[in-house]
């Protein structure tokens, strides 16, 4: 089942994002659940300020557990963080 995980960074938290980025990327690569993902950015793309992931796991409880254990979440990066069931309709499925 697919789930969309979004996080919006706290104000002025770019250094915190960078400090935890390698651990975040490794965590999701090791989970083998991520289908697509990447950061939200400012208008010119120069500053990352949030995250979007689409993951494929068995159920909502598993998605919530994975999201809760994300190094970004543990570090307190996000002002808002959400996990929602998601249905793929457009674009090639990976």
Secondary structure as GFF3:
##gff-version 3
##sequence-region A 1 94
A	DSSP	beta_strand	2	9	.	.	.	ID=ss1
A	DSSP	alpha_helix	14	31	.	.	.	ID=ss2
A	DSSP	beta_strand	34	41	.	.	.	ID=ss3
A	DSSP	beta_strand	48	56	.	.	.	ID=ss4
A	DSSP	alpha_helix	60	68	.	.	.	ID=ss5
A	DSSP	alpha_helix	71	75	.	.	.	ID=ss6
A	DSSP	beta_strand	78	85	.	.	.	ID=ss7
###
